[in-house]
Amino acid sequence: MRAGLLALVVACAGIGAASAAAADDDSPLPAGGPRRAPEFQARVDLAIARGVRWLRGVQSKSGAFPWGEMGGSSRDGAYPFGTTAIAVHTLRSCGVPADDPQVVAGIDRMRKAWNSGFGRTTYEAALGLLALEAHHLAPSTASKRPDPRAIPAQDREWIRSIAGCLLQCQSSDGSFGYGPTRGTSAWTDHSNAQYGLLGLKAARRCGIAIRPEVFRRALDHFLAAQEPDGPVVNRRREGGVGEPGRSVGTTRAVAKDRARGWGYQGSRGTTGAMTSGGVSSLVICRGELLGTALLPAALDGRTVEAIRDGIAWLGKYFSVTWNPTESGAAGWLHYYLYGLERAGVLAGVAWMGEHDWYGEGAEQLLRTQRKTGGWDGEAMLRRRGRKGAGAGDGDLLDTCFALLFLKKATFRVDGAVATEHGEETLDLSGAASLDDTTFHAVFQAVFERYRRAAADRRGTLVADFVLMGRRAIPHLVQRLEDEEQASREIAIEVLQRVTGLTHGYRAADEPEVRGKAVVAWEEWWFAHRGRLVADPAAGRFR
């Protein structure tokens, strides 16, 4: 009975992205970024809907999503597994249900292609894992948080098999090549490497065990491959509020970083796409290694500095109209923008320099969407005389990249960058409207950061729970029943700070006594949840 009631408490707190946004319309201006005006969000939602419609329209009767630009004589091109995988990943990330006939057909096509021997390259295997992660772990109901243990056994083994193939693509120096290297020093590059790590992160979220040494080798590689030095730039945070919408208002300098990026293979020829990949790769590796002997404090400090400096590079050379370099522009705009989204979301930052990366990128994509709903392919490929599916009306990969950016589809992980106080910076913008899985992950990060903070910092950090909106309260109530007393102590401390109440709860009491107090908390929540108003300045709900 107790477990069922607690599950109901959390379910009623987080009832899916759309309804949660409506329920928390009193949520305050986030500390990490601007509030998005309803008109802006409506334009983004419409663009996503039109893009999804375009994507549905290019699927073949076989269930495949072809991309002719990849080469090959068939409509599936040379990569029938990977192109269908990124389309399925995009559809599920954009809210298309798991039982939608086109999603089901896409998954079936992926399975047939895999069983026929396709999909053994780094890119394809990674995209397959991202597709299956989104397919099984994207929220399918309003009241149930996805559980990797619920993934059907057949698909779990399929995920394990793809992950095993991807592990063979890691080289001895920690990077990744196009295909199996089996631990040798074969050709590698940072484009393959960032996708390799994204795929392994997806496999981990699906419950597949990956040895931590895999992430340590990749961490060492990306630290060594970053530019050794760069221009000093100000790290900036919001200093004021501008007009409603995506405008950034003013920012203030809070620290100084060195703008250091990554190139395609090493530190030479840095680009926005590769620097975005370097940032997200370090965050993924750090998240997998936190709390283990493979990430001692000194190495963690160096990693945090590298992430900060990568974000500084992206801010200094920021662009949403081309893939920036230190001296001009490179191609692959939409590929870069999707990388920018991953770096921003995974690192938990709303600002890159003085730039609202999501607002500016979204406006660019809204301006360039074709009337058909797709986005055009790269000019570089068109100059080579290649034509993709729907040429002139949209390109499969570029449309997927654009939709994944607009949707902010990347699942967050632990390991966000650190603030001037040495704690993770978490972008809490829009936390009230996150899906249940992502909200839970963000809550975990906020809770752990508060737990690790010194006593004199907790009074400031408690406002993060208020910034997350009312949905944070039932998660805190659940923590009152943790087996670990230290967690229970933190939960009641936060609840008392944000509500002024304890309901007689003491973390050291016997389970029966604590249980009665928890019931009192649950009854209070159901009676007051509709009237609670967040006051982040005061760090409490009123």
Residue, then its C-alpha position, 0 to 999 in steps of 0.5 A: m500500500r505504501a509503495g502504491l501511494l508513493a508511486l501515485v504521488v509522483a505520477c500526479a506530480g509529473i503527468g507528462a510534458a504538455s500537461a505539466a507545463a500547463a500545471d506549472d504556468d506559475s513557474p518562475l523565470p529560470a536562473g539559467g536562461p530566458r523564459r520562452a514566450p508562448e508565441f515562440q514556443a508555438r512557432v517551434d511546435l508548429a515547425i516540429a509538427r511540419g518536420v515530422r509530417w515531412l519525415r513521415g512522407v519519405q518513408s518507403k513501403s519497406g519501412a526504410f527511410p532512404w538517403g540517396e546522398m550516402g551512395g549506393s544504387s538502392r533507395d536505401g543507399a549504402y546504410p539502410f540501418g543507420t538512415t532508418a535508425i536516425a529517422v526512428h530516433t527523431l520520430r520517437s523523440c518528437g513524440v510519435p508513439a511507440d505503437d505508431p505503424q510507421v515507427v513499428a515499420g521502421i523498427d522492423r526494417m532496422r531489425k531486418a537490416w541488422n540481421s542481414g549484416f548491416g549497421r556494423t559501422t560506428y555511426e550506424a551502431a550509435l544511431g541504432l542505439l539512440a533509436l532503441e533508447a528513444h523507442h523504449l525509454a521515451p515516455s509512453t504514458a503520462s503516469k509511468r516513468p520508463d523502466p529499462r527493465a521493461i525492455p523486451a528481452q529480444d530487444r535487450e539482447w539486440i541492444r547488447s549486440i549493437a553495443g558489443c559491435l560499437l565497443q569493437c570500434q574503439s581504438s587503443d587511444g580511446s577514440f573511434g574509427y569508422g568500423p571495428t578497430r579491435g583495440t588497435s591504433a587504426w584511423t580514428d576521428h572525433s566525429n566517429a568518437q562523439y557518436g560512439l560515446l553517444g551510442l554507449k551512453a544510450a546502451r547504458r540507459c537501456g541497462i547494458a553494462i559497459r566497463p568504465e575503462v572504456f569511458r576513461r580511455a575516451l576521457d584521456h583521449f579528448l583531454a589530450a586532443q583539445e587545444p593546449d591553450g586559447p584566448v582568455v574569455n569571460r564566462r557569462r551568466e544572466g545578469g538581467v531580464g530582457e523582453p519576453g521571448r528568447s531575448v537574453g537581456t543582459t549578462r554578467a561576467v562571473a569567471k574567465d576561461r580559455a577558449r580551447g576547441w577540438g579539430y577533426q582528429g586532434s587540436r588543429g583545424t578546430t570547428g564548432a562541430m568537433t568542439s561541440g562533440g568534444v564537450s559532450s564527449l567529456v560530459i558523458c565520460r565524466g558522468e560515467l566515471l563520477g564516484t569511481a577510482l578512475l576519476p580522482a579529484a585532480l583529473d575531475g578538476r582538469t575535466v571540468e576545466a576542459i568542458r568550461d573551455g570548450i563552452a568558451w570556444l563555442g561562445k567566442y566563435f558562436s554562429v548558427t548560420w554556419n559551422p564556425t572555425e577560428s578563421g571562418a566557416a566550414g560545412w555541415l551546418h545542421y550536423y553542427l547545430y545538432g552537436l551544439e544542442r547536445a553540448g548545451v543540454l549535456a553540459g547544462v548551460a543556457w549561455m555560450g558567451e553572450h549567446d542564447w544558443y537555443g533561442e538563436g539556433a531555433e530562430q535560424l531553423l524556423r527561418t530556413q525550414r522549407k514550405t514542405g516541412g523539411w530542411d535542405g541538405e548541405a551546399m557542400l554535397r549539392r556542389r558535388g552534384r549529389k541529390g538526396a531524397g526529396a532534393g530541393d524540398g528537404d534532406l533526410l539527415d538535415t531534417c532529423f538534425a534540425l528536429l532533434f535540435l528544436k526538440k532538445a531531444t538529448f537525454r541529460v546525464d550526470g557530469a555537467v560543467a561546474t560554476e565558479h563555486g565548483e558545483e555543476t551548473l544545471d540548466l533548469s530552464g523549462a524544468a517544469s515541462l520536462d518529461d518524467t524521465t528527464f525531470h527525474a534525472v535533473f532532480q537527482a542532479v540537483f539533489e546530489r549537488y545539494r547533498r555535496a554542498a557545504a552548509d553555508r552554500r545550501g541556503t542558496l542552492v535550495a532555490d534550485f528545487v523551487l526553480m524546478g516547480r511543484r513537481a520537485i516536492p513529491h520527489l522529495v517526499q519519496r526520498l523520506e523513505d530512502e534506506e540511507q539515513a543521510s538521504r532522508e536527512i537531506a530530503i527533510e532539510v530541503l522540505q523544511r526550507v521550501t515549505g516551513l514544515t516537517h509534519g513531525y518527520r525525523a530521519a533517525d526515527e524507526p520506520e513505523v514512526r517515519g511512515k506516519a509522518v510520510v503519510a502526513w506529508e502525502e496528505w498535505w501535498f494532495a491538499h495543497r499542491g494546486r495552491l502552491v506558488a514558487d518564490p525563488a527569490a525567497g527559496r520556498f513555496r508559498 
